[in-house]
Amino acid sequence: MKSRRQFIKSSLLGLTALTFPNIIKVNADQDYDVIVIGAGAAGLAATEELIRSGKKVICLEASNRIGGRALTDNQIFGEPYDLGALWLDNGDTNPFKLFGEKISKFNLYKERSEEMYDLYSGSKKISNDGEIWKVYDGIEASIVKTRKDISPSEVVPYQDHRWFDTMHMIIGAWEMGKDFTDYSCKDYNFDYEIPESAPWHCKEGFGSLVVEMFKNIPVQLNTKVNKIDWSGSGVKVSTDKGEIKANKCILTVSTGVLASGQIKFTPNLPTEKQESFSKISMGHYNRITFKFKKLFKKKAKDSYLYYRIDSQNSKSPEGFGITVNPSDSKLCMCDPGGDFGKELLKSGEQASIDFGISELKKIFGNKIDKDLIKSHAVDWSSNPLFLGSWASAEPDAFKYREILRSSVGDRIYFAGEATAKEWGTVAGAYDSGKITAKSLI
């Protein structure tokens, strides 16, 4: 079992900046057709499309790298480690999978379809798990059948079951980045416009794949936008390096950043537009990663581990989903989400790592202390450039999806995973950037 929306985590500003050809320097005296704000998948795709059409465009990125929430590091564990997006969802149509297949330096493969998870209750591995998964099926079915713009907490059964918190973690925090009180059943049931297909994996890392795909797209790095003036016929974008003028702009930053007020608008945006930033709100999904000498040495790549979470009937399950040996890396990724995941990482990297080890000890015992080689935690929730993992509609707020997508004054456009039809995925962000750019062209 695996969730269908696996879009995560944080950009580490301390990582070495990547070097790209054709770096643009801000020129306050030069006018552009379009300013693209943000160099994640949406911003890069939009910039590429605009350049291809002959538009004069500048892409501004606040951090020192491209890729947004897709980030691969090769130093921390000495091998590819995705701190961000991990799964290439809907592999049959995923643009990054289709690109990677053509590049010999990347090894891509389809996720195996046979049973690939283990289930534990304490240190006991459970093989006859049919009764337990009835809880999962019953909870998910109740959300799917509802199709109302209400929270799952209003309809889900088995709330007193001893495995409820585990299933809440899987269907809530792990799949949506939110707890059952914080997202809309209608949003969960929103049908993608493309047929869903099996996810794929990239051995060299999803983040590496994104960087390779857009390595020739010019981007102005380390340039933070703080104000957009759309009072005239075009837009004036103020940055920490000066003001830039253009006919239009495309905003691809997260709804977390938009709702935080880091970017001011003159005049103010319409009230419903401003509300959409907080109504299509960011979920929280962070990552604690371990490398052991022997613990998972014989485990098949891309395996999943679930366990009975002890926090009975808590608002936010105090546990995580575990991915073992992603792309045969011998890493163990423990991903806490929802409010608990947000608060856990806020307590600091060491406290998060300590919690991760304590949970693994419940399954494998104290012997894992001697087996541990290295650990690492990453926090997207506190990162000011994202303030969360990916966005979904609050209960009674599904209508704001369309409001978020709409342009303002035929000058300010919005793209990114939160606006995508295939929302919550890197591929969806890419498509939203392309679609928005084409609408301008």
SEKOLTOR-988052 format. One line per 10 residues: their letters; for each residue x, y, z of C-alpha. Coordinates in nm, 4 decimals, padded with zeros to 6 digits, always signed. Each point is the difference from the previous one (the first is absolute). Example, Ala and Ser with C-alpha at 12.3 -4.5 7.8 and 13.67 -1.06 7.14 Angstrom:
<nodes>
as> +01.2300/-00.4500/+00.7800; +00.1370/+00.3440/-00.0660;
</nodes>
This chain:
<nodes>
mksrrqfiks> +00.0000/+00.0000/+00.0000; +00.1187/+00.3501/-00.0748; -00.1571/+00.3405/-00.0126; -00.0697/+00.1723/-00.3292; +00.1077/+00.3475/+00.0926; +00.3609/-00.0156/+00.1148; +00.1289/+00.3531/-00.0244; +00.2360/+00.1122/+00.2808; +00.2419/+00.2030/+00.1862; +00.2601/+00.2641/+00.0285;
sllgltaltf> +00.2603/+00.1959/-00.1897; +00.3195/+00.0281/+00.2012; +00.1396/+00.3435/-00.0612; +00.3344/-00.1128/+00.1359; +00.0598/-00.2359/-00.2920; +00.2578/+00.1011/-00.2551; -00.1533/+00.2153/-00.2730; -00.0262/-00.1598/-00.3398; +00.1563/+00.1735/-00.2972; -00.2165/+00.0572/-00.3055;
pniikvnadq> +00.0808/+00.1456/-00.3408; -00.1447/+00.3320/-00.1127; -00.0680/+00.1418/+00.3460; -00.2005/+00.3204/-00.0397; +00.0796/+00.3083/+00.2034; -00.2841/+00.2234/+00.1119; -00.0139/+00.3144/-00.2110; -00.2430/+00.2594/+00.1289; +00.0049/+00.1853/-00.3333; -00.0915/-00.3028/-00.2104;
dydvivigag> -00.3644/-00.0850/-00.0556; -00.1169/-00.3595/-00.0376; -00.3053/-00.1598/-00.1485; -00.0338/-00.2312/+00.2997; +00.1604/-00.0371/+00.3419; -00.0189/-00.3540/+00.1400; +00.0315/-00.0174/+00.3777; +00.1330/-00.3300/+00.1338; +00.2252/-00.2605/-00.1644; -00.1727/-00.3191/+00.1051;
aaglaateel> -00.1491/-00.2311/-00.2618; -00.2820/+00.2437/-00.0835; +00.2209/+00.3070/-00.0354; +00.2614/-00.1831/-00.2049; -00.2599/-00.1524/-00.2317; -00.1687/+00.3383/-00.0487; +00.3328/+00.1715/-00.0694; +00.0977/-00.2676/-00.2513; -00.3319/+00.0341/-00.1822; +00.0202/+00.3805/-00.0090;
irsgkkvicl> +00.3576/+00.0002/-00.1304; -00.0974/-00.2504/-00.2670; -00.2758/+00.2345/-00.1176; +00.2426/+00.2928/-00.0308; -00.1123/+00.1908/+00.3075; +00.2446/+00.2110/+00.1991; -00.0193/-00.1661/+00.3412; +00.1902/-00.0015/+00.3285; -00.0370/-00.2718/+00.2636; +00.0721/+00.1056/+00.3591;
easnriggra> +00.0869/-00.2474/+00.2750; +00.0460/+00.0918/+00.3665; +00.2302/-00.2935/+00.0829; +00.3393/-00.0979/-00.1399; -00.1270/-00.2876/-00.2128; -00.2769/-00.1109/-00.2338; -00.2467/-00.2828/+00.0538; -00.2188/+00.1210/+00.2867; -00.1318/-00.2934/+00.1993; +00.1959/-00.2483/-00.2121;
ltdnqifgep> +00.3505/-00.0216/+00.1471; +00.2617/-00.2751/-00.0153; +00.3092/+00.0101/+00.2202; +00.3035/-00.2224/-00.0613; +00.2185/+00.1047/+00.2940; -00.1999/-00.0680/+00.3173; -00.0058/-00.3785/-00.0408; +00.2528/-00.0291/-00.2830; -00.2693/-00.1071/-00.2462; -00.3129/+00.1500/-00.1578;
ydlgalwldn> -00.2388/+00.1096/+00.2732; -00.3273/+00.1709/-00.0891; -00.0833/+00.2513/+00.2680; -00.3056/+00.1001/-00.1990; -00.2142/-00.1700/-00.2640; +00.0733/-00.3711/-00.0220; -00.2618/-00.1711/-00.2177; -00.0537/+00.0663/-00.3715; -00.3776/-00.0283/+00.0218; -00.2065/-00.1215/-00.2964;
gdtnpfklfg> +00.3067/-00.1291/-00.1827; -00.1794/-00.0635/-00.3288; -00.0464/+00.3735/-00.0526; +00.2519/+00.1563/+00.2400; +00.2127/+00.2524/-00.1992; +00.3071/-00.0583/+00.2184; -00.0183/-00.3755/-00.0461; -00.0387/+00.0431/-00.3773; +00.3000/+00.2360/-00.0034; +00.2169/-00.2201/+00.2217;
ekiskfnlyk> -00.0517/-00.3054/-00.2185; +00.1794/+00.1816/-00.2815; +00.3061/+00.0929/+00.2089; +00.2540/-00.2790/+00.0465; +00.1305/+00.1390/+00.3305; -00.3306/-00.0757/+00.1734; -00.1306/-00.3380/+00.1089; -00.3798/+00.0034/+00.0176; -00.2240/-00.2927/+00.0830; -00.3638/-00.0743/+00.0758;
erseemydly> -00.1008/-00.0773/+00.3553; -00.0670/-00.3690/+00.0484; -00.3654/-00.0916/+00.0330; +00.0274/-00.2979/+00.2361; -00.0485/+00.0305/+00.3746; +00.2747/+00.2263/+00.1290; -00.0842/+00.0967/+00.3574; +00.0552/-00.1394/+00.3481; -00.2358/+00.0585/+00.2900; +00.1104/-00.0026/+00.3648;
sgskkisndg> -00.1738/+00.0123/+00.3353; +00.2853/+00.0764/+00.2342; +00.2778/-00.2448/-00.0884; -00.2441/-00.2526/-00.1423; -00.0225/-00.0215/-00.3769; -00.3573/-00.0621/-00.1073; -00.0572/-00.2254/-00.2994; -00.3749/-00.0612/+00.0207; -00.1004/+00.3654/-00.0225; -00.3375/-00.0200/-00.1726;
eiwkvydgie> -00.1957/+00.1173/+00.3011; +00.2331/+00.2955/+00.0521; -00.0242/+00.1160/-00.3584; -00.3787/-00.0090/+00.0275; +00.0426/+00.3052/+00.2197; +00.1970/+00.1720/-00.2784; -00.2548/-00.0995/-00.2652; -00.2934/+00.1125/+00.2124; +00.1548/+00.3393/+00.0743; +00.0983/+00.0693/-00.3605;
asivktrkdi> -00.3368/-00.1197/-00.1327; -00.1832/+00.2382/+00.2322; +00.2021/+00.2945/-00.1322; -00.0435/-00.1034/-00.3640; -00.3745/-00.0593/+00.0297; -00.0636/+00.3304/+00.1758; +00.1062/+00.2300/-00.2828; -00.1055/+00.2919/+00.2160; +00.2054/+00.3062/+00.0845; +00.0410/-00.1093/+00.3616;
spsevvpyqd> +00.2890/-00.1374/+00.2026; +00.0623/-00.3762/+00.0236; -00.0255/+00.0262/+00.3786; -00.3763/+00.0439/-00.0443; -00.0515/-00.3302/-00.1813; +00.2805/-00.2491/+00.0602; -00.0797/-00.3190/+00.1986; +00.2168/-00.2060/+00.2375; +00.1057/+00.3027/+00.2031; +00.0361/-00.2121/+00.3142;
hrwfdtmhmi> +00.1888/-00.2809/-00.1737; +00.3539/-00.0666/+00.1219; +00.1293/+00.0314/-00.3586; -00.1913/+00.3196/-00.0741; +00.2958/+00.2344/+00.0558; +00.2148/-00.2016/-00.2406; -00.2629/+00.0210/-00.2727; -00.0578/+00.3675/+00.0816; +00.3731/+00.0540/-00.0540; -00.0016/-00.1845/-00.3344;
igawemgkdf> -00.3152/+00.1580/-00.1487; +00.0479/+00.3378/+00.1687; +00.3510/+00.1116/+00.0898; +00.1861/-00.2273/-00.2438; -00.2286/+00.0367/-00.3006; -00.1309/+00.3527/+00.0448; +00.2496/+00.1627/+00.2352; -00.2990/+00.0815/+00.2207; -00.2037/-00.1512/+00.2800; -00.3621/-00.1085/-00.0433;
tdysckdynf> -00.1296/+00.3313/+00.1361; +00.1933/+00.2121/-00.2466; -00.0874/-00.0989/-00.3569; -00.3096/-00.0388/-00.2119; -00.1434/-00.3369/-00.1011; -00.0949/+00.1627/-00.3296; +00.3601/+00.1009/-00.0604; +00.1198/-00.3526/+00.0811; -00.2411/-00.1326/-00.2619; +00.0882/+00.2538/-00.2659;
dyeipesapw> +00.0540/-00.1941/-00.3209; +00.3198/+00.0611/-00.1919; -00.0580/+00.0658/-00.3687; +00.2518/-00.2684/-00.0962; -00.0288/-00.3716/+00.0790; +00.1961/-00.0964/+00.3096; +00.2867/-00.2407/-00.0596; +00.2766/-00.1574/+00.2061; +00.2766/+00.2220/+00.1393; +00.3582/-00.0249/-00.1217;
hckegfgslv> +00.3305/+00.0584/+00.1762; +00.3263/+00.1670/-00.0998; +00.3098/-00.1563/+00.1547; +00.1965/+00.3249/-00.0366; -00.2743/+00.1966/+00.1771; -00.3099/+00.1880/-00.1108; +00.1638/+00.3342/+00.0806; +00.2967/-00.0849/-00.2244; -00.2410/-00.0829/-00.2795; -00.1753/+00.3372/+00.0302;
vemfknipvq> +00.3307/+00.1895/-00.0026; +00.1175/-00.1886/-00.3084; -00.3233/+00.0680/-00.1844; +00.0255/+00.3756/+00.0543; +00.3766/+00.0506/+00.0217; +00.0030/+00.2400/-00.2962; -00.2874/+00.2188/+00.1176; +00.1361/+00.3397/+00.1138; -00.0948/+00.0863/+00.3567; +00.0867/+00.2945/+00.2241;
lntkvnkidw> +00.0838/-00.1725/+00.3302; +00.0128/+00.1525/+00.3505; -00.2593/+00.2595/-00.0972; -00.2913/+00.0371/+00.2398; -00.3200/+00.1715/-00.1132; -00.1657/+00.2155/+00.2652; -00.2568/+00.2097/-00.1869; -00.2079/-00.0048/-00.3191; -00.1504/+00.3294/-00.1170; -00.2764/-00.0585/-00.2557;
sgsgvkvstd> -00.1592/+00.3437/+00.0219; +00.1044/+00.0894/-00.3548; -00.0385/-00.1756/-00.3328; +00.2768/-00.2473/+00.0809; +00.1771/-00.1152/+00.3153; +00.2940/+00.1307/+00.1999; +00.1678/-00.2701/+00.2053; +00.2169/+00.1141/+00.2911; +00.2805/-00.2321/+00.1076; +00.2915/+00.0213/+00.2422;
kgeikankci> +00.2112/+00.0810/-00.3069; -00.2173/+00.2687/-00.1538; -00.3218/+00.0527/-00.1908; -00.0908/-00.1742/-00.3258; -00.2783/+00.0970/-00.2401; -00.2023/-00.2292/-00.2226; -00.3327/-00.0305/-00.1747; -00.1031/-00.3004/+00.2114; +00.1305/-00.2292/+00.2714; -00.0522/-00.3638/+00.0965;
ltvstgvlas> +00.0127/-00.0866/+00.3705; +00.0996/-00.3602/+00.0716; +00.0838/+00.0240/+00.3710; -00.1897/-00.2157/+00.2503; -00.3301/+00.1025/+00.1547; +00.1880/-00.0031/+00.3296; +00.2227/+00.2821/-00.1221; -00.2952/+00.1882/-00.1515; -00.2048/-00.0273/+00.3196; +00.2946/+00.1136/+00.2135;
gqikftpnlp> +00.0019/+00.3462/-00.1543; +00.3659/-00.0158/-00.1011; -00.1045/+00.1431/-00.3372; -00.2024/+00.3212/+00.0208; -00.2415/+00.1053/-00.2747; -00.0868/+00.3558/-00.1056; -00.2928/+00.0375/-00.0200; -00.1130/-00.2873/+00.2198; -00.1236/-00.3090/-00.1771; -00.3761/-00.0690/+00.0015;
tekqesfski> -00.1204/-00.1391/+00.3341; -00.0943/-00.3437/-00.1348; +00.3388/-00.0313/-00.1651; +00.1757/+00.0758/+00.3264; -00.2225/-00.2506/+00.1798; +00.0903/-00.2709/-00.2502; +00.3623/+00.0030/+00.1227; -00.1051/-00.1180/+00.3469; -00.2985/-00.2084/-00.1113; +00.2179/-00.2105/-00.2328;
smghynritf> +00.2462/-00.0381/+00.2817; +00.3326/-00.1734/+00.0334; +00.0209/-00.3420/+00.1576; +00.3015/-00.1158/+00.1982; +00.2126/-00.2996/-00.0919; +00.3581/-00.0154/+00.1161; +00.2765/-00.2598/-00.0121; +00.2293/-00.1686/+00.2510; +00.2540/-00.2275/-00.1692; +00.2333/-00.2659/+00.1361;
kfkklfkkka> +00.2704/-00.2190/-00.1448; +00.0779/-00.3277/+00.1769; +00.2783/-00.2537/-00.0586; -00.2156/-00.3126/-00.0017; -00.3578/+00.0708/+00.1096; -00.1548/+00.0202/-00.3472; +00.2849/-00.1518/-00.1991; -00.2102/-00.2904/-00.1311; -00.3167/+00.2001/-00.0504; -00.1305/+00.0391/-00.3551;
kdsylyyrid> +00.0310/+00.3503/-00.1432; -00.2958/+00.2357/+00.0322; -00.1651/-00.1884/+00.2840; -00.2435/+00.1546/+00.2475; -00.0402/-00.0612/+00.3696; -00.3042/+00.0821/+00.2126; -00.0380/-00.0505/+00.3726; -00.2633/+00.0435/+00.2692; +00.0227/+00.3571/+00.1229; -00.0543/+00.0389/+00.3751;
sqnskspegf> -00.1617/+00.3454/+00.0072; -00.3558/-00.1308/+00.0299; -00.2584/+00.2385/-00.1489; +00.2327/+00.2990/-00.0130; -00.0967/+00.2900/-00.2242; +00.3264/-00.0532/-00.1879; +00.1537/-00.3534/+00.0027; +00.3374/-00.0066/+00.1723; +00.1891/-00.2199/-00.2427; +00.1147/-00.0264/-00.3590;
gitvnpsdsk> +00.0006/-00.2026/-00.3188; +00.3290/-00.1742/-00.0791; +00.1618/-00.0509/-00.3401; +00.2842/-00.2526/+00.0000; +00.2792/-00.0132/-00.2598; -00.1424/+00.2583/-00.2412; +00.1657/-00.0695/-00.3367; +00.2172/-00.2620/+00.1754; +00.1730/+00.2757/+00.2010; -00.0033/-00.1902/+00.3345;
lcmcdpggdf> -00.1542/+00.3072/+00.1605; -00.2956/-00.0052/+00.2365; -00.2321/+00.2992/-00.0477; -00.2441/+00.0711/+00.2824; -00.2550/+00.2610/-00.1084; -00.2151/+00.1681/+00.2696; -00.2796/+00.2260/-00.1181; -00.2991/+00.2068/+00.1021; +00.0126/+00.2204/+00.3083; +00.2120/-00.2556/+00.1825;
gkellksgeq> +00.2587/-00.0042/-00.2785; +00.0104/+00.3785/+00.0006; +00.0471/+00.0271/+00.3760; +00.2508/-00.2857/+00.0175; +00.2437/+00.1602/-00.2434; -00.0538/+00.3365/+00.1650; +00.1543/-00.1548/+00.3124; +00.3294/-00.0274/-00.1871; +00.1949/-00.2509/-00.2037; +00.1435/-00.1971/+00.2929;
asidfgisel> -00.3347/-00.0299/+00.1789; -00.1580/-00.1208/-00.3265; +00.2763/-00.2549/-00.0527; -00.0358/-00.1201/+00.3600; -00.3735/-00.0529/-00.0520; +00.0654/-00.1912/-00.3231; +00.2488/-00.2314/+00.1717; -00.2353/-00.0580/+00.2942; -00.2790/-00.1080/-00.2371; +00.2315/-00.2339/-00.1915;
kkifgnkidk> +00.1181/-00.1509/+00.3283; -00.3582/-00.1022/+00.0781; +00.0233/-00.2223/-00.3074; +00.3647/-00.1054/-00.0165; +00.1292/+00.0477/+00.3539; +00.2925/+00.1904/+00.1517; +00.2529/-00.1817/-00.2205; -00.0575/+00.2560/-00.2762; +00.2076/+00.2567/+00.1949; +00.3229/-00.1843/-00.0870;
dlikshavdw> -00.1186/-00.0577/-00.3559; -00.0655/+00.3690/-00.0761; +00.2433/+00.1677/-00.2402; -00.1562/+00.3431/-00.0504; -00.3264/+00.1902/+00.0359; -00.1524/+00.3169/-00.1395; -00.3255/+00.1958/+00.0302; -00.1474/+00.2616/-00.2314; -00.2790/+00.2467/+00.0773; -00.2119/+00.1510/-00.2796;
ssnplflgsw> -00.2554/+00.1398/+00.2422; +00.2320/+00.2639/+00.1477; +00.1808/+00.0814/-00.3242; -00.1105/+00.3572/-00.0881; +00.0206/-00.0735/-00.3733; -00.2726/-00.2683/+00.0251; -00.1616/-00.0160/+00.3468; -00.1330/-00.3485/-00.0628; +00.0042/-00.2934/-00.2382; -00.2891/+00.0222/-00.2469;
asaepdafky> -00.3430/+00.1630/-00.0003; -00.3546/-00.1313/+00.0311; -00.3412/+00.1496/+00.0685; -00.1174/+00.0599/+00.3537; -00.3444/-00.1397/+00.0888; -00.2759/+00.2058/-00.1645; +00.2569/+00.1710/-00.2244; +00.0130/-00.2080/-00.3185; -00.1373/+00.2910/-00.2055; +00.3218/+00.1905/+00.0673;
reilrssvgd> +00.1914/-00.2364/-00.2303; -00.1366/+00.1847/-00.3030; +00.0395/+00.3394/+00.1649; +00.3672/-00.0747/+00.0678; +00.0585/-00.0906/-00.3659; -00.1568/+00.3171/-00.1382; +00.2096/+00.2953/-00.1169; -00.0332/+00.3526/+00.1378; -00.0379/+00.3038/-00.2226; +00.1317/-00.1944/-00.2989;
riyfageata> +00.3447/+00.0735/+00.1439; +00.0631/-00.2339/+00.2933; -00.0221/-00.3733/-00.0706; +00.0373/-00.2934/+00.2353; +00.1571/-00.3418/-00.0578; +00.1473/-00.2784/+00.2130; -00.1109/-00.3290/+00.1498; -00.2809/+00.1651/+00.1994; -00.1588/+00.1258/-00.3237; +00.0563/-00.3213/-00.1970;
kewgtvagay> -00.2630/-00.2461/-00.1132; +00.2397/-00.2723/+00.1164; +00.0604/+00.1885/+00.3214; +00.2508/-00.1058/+00.2613; +00.2505/-00.1326/-00.2543; +00.3074/+00.1322/-00.1801; -00.1506/-00.1060/-00.3331; -00.3137/+00.1985/+00.0822; +00.2109/+00.3064/+00.0799; +00.1825/-00.0412/-00.3333;
dsgkitaksl> -00.3288/-00.0214/-00.1913; -00.1421/+00.3053/+00.1775; +00.3071/+00.2036/-00.1019; -00.0336/-00.1069/-00.3635; -00.3749/+00.0660/-00.0084; +00.0335/+00.3446/+00.1588; +00.2821/+00.1022/-00.2340; -00.2027/-00.1085/-00.3037; -00.2984/+00.2024/+00.1193; +00.2244/+00.3087/+00.0038;
i> +00.1472/-00.0792/-00.3410;
</nodes>
